[in-house]
Amino acid sequence: MKTNEIPARLEAMRQFMTEKNLDAFIIPSTDAHLSEYPPKYWESRKWISGFTGSAGTAVVTKEKAGVWTDSRYFIQAAEELKDTGFDLFKMGQPETPDMTDWIIEQVGSGGTVGIDGLVYASSDAKSLKSKLDSKNINLNTEFDPFSVIRTDRPEIPQNHIFTLPVEVAGESVKSKIERINAELKKLEADGIIIVTLDAVAWTFNMRGNDVEYNPVAVAYAYVSENETVLFVDPDKISEEIAEEYKEQGIIISDYNNVFEYVANLPADSKVCVTGNKINWKLLQTIPESCKIVDVPSPVDLMKSIKNETELEGFRNAMIKDGVALVKFYMWLEKAIPTGEVTEVMIEEKLLEYRSQQENFVGESFGTIAGYAGNGAIVHYHATPENCLTIKPEGLLLIDSGGQYKDGTTDITRTVAAGKLTKQMKADYTNVLKGHIALATAIFPEGTRGSQLDVLARKALWNNCLTYWHGTGHGIGHFLNVHEGPQNIRLEENPTLLKPGMVTSNEPGVYRANQYGIRIENLIVTQEYRKTEEFGTFYNFETITLCPIDTRPISKKLLTKCEKKWLNKYHKMVYKKLKNHLSVEEKTWLKNKTKPI
């Protein structure tokens, strides 16, 4: 994006604000479904500011403009916001003002702040309104300025949907709806409004191509004992799928009809919603006579616990991904000494090798290939204009993933491109120690991810090192690569880790302008042992299949148990991949997985 276009866009926004008597306007990163990665139609924060990271909020006032984002994007945002008229506000830093406090200071008593209620989470809108009301500032939620000032705005995607057979999904739509209604009874609710695209996709065994990397379709749903309605553009659904849904008792209604439908829910209905997963406009549409049951989404929890068919699909996807990665890393090892490998070329080669695998659909996110100092930018993305050439020295961090029809993958490896320093080796080994500590954790039923997070950080903390991102996020089954409600991070999350949940294990360390290190596998929570006196204990099954580079390891820093885990992991990688490889590839893998 050309930064010289941003000042003109800012001017157009301020002109719109003047016409509508707005003193400030807040632009979140989300869409009408509160997506982390929205369709391009809703990429308004990116368009207005020029900042392309996946998380951040822009604010425009009459005189100033700013973007608030987290530590993953500090370096990227500083570069992209340069000379745009937007200031960077680094969230979590002591000198950074709270966004709402800053807005209040800019606007003053009697002013008006605008948001588009269609793309603002209702929980956030309520909190904002409460703070503004206390300072005699009005909140206007009616306007979408981008429908006016963005003349080149893309359309809402019109791509066709497809459905997963029970042989892939492991459960019919009818069964899922029955289970959702059973959960609603426990909550004493009559129905649930499903807003997020991955939850709609999971409920209806539906997939689409409306969002880059995430196989979802733009849709809403309402599930109740009386009827189940899927709100989606009818042109996206084939006659065959429409008939399939009809046979399962599902009503198809136009996408935009959701507001009229919700507005006409029966009086005194008890409607289940999740405050941070329903937009303000839709929440306000619920009749006042209805009772709102605001709870964590029961659909999200059900979706996060994978059935045996889904887990087997994940394991199959890991074999295909592992084969592609063996081919890729063999190529990389030979190519680096030629001096012709760039970060962009790495992304292209990974896609090439994954594309050769059966049931490959696409990447699960944009590949992060960061060499040297670029590896310290947590969500770095190389372009032909900014990419580095890989030299036979230092560290190269590669975070990538694939979408297969039977599973989603997400893996990070940091590899030695050549000669390494002692500091690099020590840092790498301490990250590996943290990865192993989490991978080998045994914990009682009822444990939360926040209670395990320290395991991945302890070796780094012992050396006064840390990282600022989470240690683990949930993964969808041929769905979004980032999925809740479970995670493993320092911040408290009440969601318990349960058998069948697939989560990432990805500690790291990042030295600005020097290098970044991250080692990531996917892990499945499983039952470990039942005891009479102390209850049930869980542990993790590691399912990612790719060698961990042993060249950067400082072996003296590893314990016998840690070496044993690494050797056992590598033995499993070789055993599960060898029959899918050529003789040359098998020989290479045998060498990369030999015991240390």
GIWONOR-V311162 format. One record per residue. N is the residue number from 1. OMEGA is omega as a letter, one per 30 degrees, with the letter a starting at -180 (* if undefined). Layout:
N,OMEGA ; N,OMEGA
//
This chain:
1,a ; 2,a ; 3,a ; 4,l ; 5,a ; 6,l ; 7,l ; 8,l ; 9,l ; 10,a ; 11,l ; 12,l ; 13,a ; 14,l ; 15,l ; 16,a ; 17,l ; 18,a ; 19,a ; 20,l ; 21,l ; 22,l ; 23,l ; 24,l ; 25,a ; 26,a ; 27,l ; 28,a ; 29,a ; 30,l ; 31,a ; 32,a ; 33,l ; 34,a ; 35,l ; 36,l ; 37,a ; 38,l ; 39,a ; 40,l ; 41,a ; 42,a ; 43,a ; 44,l ; 45,l ; 46,a ; 47,a ; 48,a ; 49,a ; 50,l ; 51,a ; 52,l ; 53,a ; 54,a ; 55,l ; 56,l ; 57,l ; 58,l ; 59,l ; 60,l ; 61,a ; 62,a ; 63,a ; 64,l ; 65,a ; 66,l ; 67,l ; 68,l ; 69,a ; 70,a ; 71,l ; 72,a ; 73,a ; 74,a ; 75,a ; 76,a ; 77,l ; 78,a ; 79,a ; 80,a ; 81,a ; 82,l ; 83,l ; 84,a ; 85,l ; 86,l ; 87,l ; 88,l ; 89,a ; 90,a ; 91,l ; 92,l ; 93,a ; 94,a ; 95,a ; 96,l ; 97,l ; 98,a ; 99,a ; 100,l ; 101,l ; 102,l ; 103,l ; 104,l ; 105,a ; 106,a ; 107,a ; 108,a ; 109,l ; 110,a ; 111,a ; 112,l ; 113,a ; 114,l ; 115,l ; 116,a ; 117,a ; 118,a ; 119,a ; 120,l ; 121,a ; 122,l ; 123,l ; 124,l ; 125,l ; 126,a ; 127,l ; 128,a ; 129,l ; 130,a ; 131,a ; 132,l ; 133,a ; 134,l ; 135,l ; 136,l ; 137,a ; 138,l ; 139,l ; 140,a ; 141,a ; 142,a ; 143,l ; 144,a ; 145,a ; 146,l ; 147,a ; 148,a ; 149,l ; 150,a ; 151,a ; 152,a ; 153,l ; 154,l ; 155,l ; 156,a ; 157,a ; 158,a ; 159,l ; 160,l ; 161,l ; 162,a ; 163,l ; 164,l ; 165,l ; 166,l ; 167,l ; 168,a ; 169,l ; 170,a ; 171,l ; 172,l ; 173,a ; 174,l ; 175,a ; 176,l ; 177,l ; 178,l ; 179,l ; 180,l ; 181,l ; 182,l ; 183,l ; 184,l ; 185,l ; 186,a ; 187,a ; 188,l ; 189,a ; 190,a ; 191,a ; 192,l ; 193,l ; 194,a ; 195,a ; 196,a ; 197,a ; 198,l ; 199,l ; 200,a ; 201,a ; 202,a ; 203,a ; 204,a ; 205,a ; 206,l ; 207,a ; 208,a ; 209,a ; 210,a ; 211,l ; 212,l ; 213,a ; 214,a ; 215,a ; 216,l ; 217,a ; 218,a ; 219,l ; 220,l ; 221,l ; 222,a ; 223,l ; 224,l ; 225,a ; 226,a ; 227,l ; 228,a ; 229,l ; 230,a ; 231,a ; 232,l ; 233,a ; 234,a ; 235,l ; 236,a ; 237,l ; 238,l ; 239,a ; 240,l ; 241,l ; 242,l ; 243,l ; 244,l ; 245,l ; 246,l ; 247,l ; 248,l ; 249,a ; 250,l ; 251,l ; 252,l ; 253,a ; 254,a ; 255,a ; 256,l ; 257,a ; 258,a ; 259,l ; 260,a ; 261,a ; 262,a ; 263,a ; 264,l ; 265,a ; 266,l ; 267,l ; 268,l ; 269,l ; 270,a ; 271,l ; 272,l ; 273,l ; 274,a ; 275,a ; 276,a ; 277,l ; 278,a ; 279,a ; 280,a ; 281,a ; 282,l ; 283,a ; 284,l ; 285,a ; 286,a ; 287,a ; 288,a ; 289,l ; 290,l ; 291,a ; 292,l ; 293,a ; 294,a ; 295,l ; 296,a ; 297,l ; 298,l ; 299,l ; 300,l ; 301,l ; 302,a ; 303,a ; 304,a ; 305,a ; 306,l ; 307,a ; 308,l ; 309,l ; 310,a ; 311,l ; 312,l ; 313,l ; 314,a ; 315,l ; 316,l ; 317,a ; 318,l ; 319,l ; 320,l ; 321,l ; 322,l ; 323,l ; 324,a ; 325,l ; 326,l ; 327,a ; 328,a ; 329,l ; 330,l ; 331,a ; 332,a ; 333,l ; 334,a ; 335,a ; 336,a ; 337,l ; 338,a ; 339,a ; 340,a ; 341,l ; 342,l ; 343,l ; 344,l ; 345,l ; 346,l ; 347,a ; 348,a ; 349,l ; 350,l ; 351,l ; 352,a ; 353,l ; 354,a ; 355,a ; 356,a ; 357,a ; 358,l ; 359,l ; 360,a ; 361,a ; 362,l ; 363,l ; 364,l ; 365,l ; 366,a ; 367,l ; 368,l ; 369,a ; 370,l ; 371,l ; 372,a ; 373,l ; 374,l ; 375,l ; 376,l ; 377,a ; 378,l ; 379,l ; 380,l ; 381,a ; 382,l ; 383,l ; 384,a ; 385,a ; 386,a ; 387,l ; 388,l ; 389,a ; 390,l ; 391,l ; 392,l ; 393,l ; 394,a ; 395,l ; 396,a ; 397,a ; 398,l ; 399,a ; 400,l ; 401,a ; 402,l ; 403,l ; 404,a ; 405,l ; 406,l ; 407,a ; 408,l ; 409,l ; 410,a ; 411,l ; 412,l ; 413,l ; 414,a ; 415,l ; 416,l ; 417,a ; 418,a ; 419,a ; 420,l ; 421,l ; 422,l ; 423,l ; 424,a ; 425,l ; 426,l ; 427,a ; 428,a ; 429,l ; 430,l ; 431,l ; 432,l ; 433,l ; 434,l ; 435,a ; 436,a ; 437,l ; 438,a ; 439,a ; 440,a ; 441,l ; 442,a ; 443,a ; 444,l ; 445,a ; 446,a ; 447,l ; 448,a ; 449,a ; 450,l ; 451,a ; 452,a ; 453,a ; 454,a ; 455,a ; 456,a ; 457,a ; 458,a ; 459,l ; 460,l ; 461,l ; 462,a ; 463,l ; 464,l ; 465,l ; 466,l ; 467,a ; 468,l ; 469,l ; 470,l ; 471,a ; 472,l ; 473,l ; 474,a ; 475,l ; 476,l ; 477,a ; 478,a ; 479,a ; 480,a ; 481,l ; 482,a ; 483,l ; 484,g ; 485,a ; 486,l ; 487,l ; 488,a ; 489,a ; 490,a ; 491,a ; 492,l ; 493,a ; 494,a ; 495,l ; 496,l ; 497,a ; 498,l ; 499,a ; 500,l ; 501,l ; 502,a ; 503,l ; 504,l ; 505,a ; 506,l ; 507,l ; 508,l ; 509,a ; 510,l ; 511,a ; 512,l ; 513,l ; 514,a ; 515,l ; 516,l ; 517,l ; 518,l ; 519,a ; 520,l ; 521,l ; 522,a ; 523,l ; 524,l ; 525,a ; 526,l ; 527,a ; 528,a ; 529,l ; 530,l ; 531,l ; 532,a ; 533,a ; 534,l ; 535,a ; 536,l ; 537,l ; 538,l ; 539,a ; 540,l ; 541,l ; 542,a ; 543,l ; 544,a ; 545,l ; 546,a ; 547,l ; 548,a ; 549,a ; 550,a ; 551,l ; 552,a ; 553,l ; 554,a ; 555,a ; 556,l ; 557,l ; 558,l ; 559,l ; 560,a ; 561,l ; 562,l ; 563,l ; 564,l ; 565,a ; 566,a ; 567,l ; 568,l ; 569,a ; 570,l ; 571,l ; 572,l ; 573,a ; 574,a ; 575,a ; 576,a ; 577,a ; 578,a ; 579,a ; 580,a ; 581,l ; 582,l ; 583,l ; 584,a ; 585,l ; 586,l ; 587,l ; 588,a ; 589,l ; 590,a ; 591,a ; 592,a ; 593,a ; 594,a ; 595,l ; 596,*
//
